[in-house]
């Protein structure tokens, strides 16, 4: 397999939401703690070298919708990818056209520190790539106009040594990876609460032009009852929507 082993690790409500009012409930606290400990704690269940999210998830949690400070007439940067540094942990952000307003080349998530690594396409401008280089942020180019999953994951493995990668949403990104046949395992911590909203993201969601609602099957790997009435479910992806050519 010329890509990392990929597990999708998420916390949800009982009604499958990955964000929303349910997170303010006290019942979500133990589930949130378990979610972190499973992937990032002192004795994590997965030995991964990076976690990957989409642009909206990154803006919601880290860049807070800031605009990048671009120099429109920046000198032309070298062609291809940019490896700023090697790190024990990477935060990989799918940002095809280059829109995230980073302020530094690392981020902190509770007590985990990660080097920022952007996944761009040919749509990203020279000014944006120069902006990333100035901050010391690594990037790879994967696809001309749309994301090339195979190229992106191959580069993450070979350029940065990422053998195991956590996929961390949002719902559109999670589903697109599954349908592309690029997700091996699902790990879901379910909080014992719900908010019934129809306006917030669910664990998996389609997006026109990116994915379809073709069903996917899973095989149960384990089921554990956690503190605070939460549960942790692990599934292997049994079948994916990607057709054989």
Secondary structure, 3 states (H helix, E strand, C coil): CCCCEEEEEEEECCCCECCCHHHHCCHHHHHHHHHHHHHHCCCCCCCCCEEEEEHHHHHHHHHCCCCCCCCCCCCCCCCCCECCCCCCCEEEEECCCCCCCCCCCEEEECCEEEEEEEEECCCCCHHHHHHHHHHCCEEEECCCCCCCHHHHHHHHHHHHCCCEEEECCCHHHHHHHHHCCCCCEEEEEECCCCCCCCCCCECCCCCCCCCCCCCCCEEEEEEEECHHHCEEEEEEECCCCCCCC
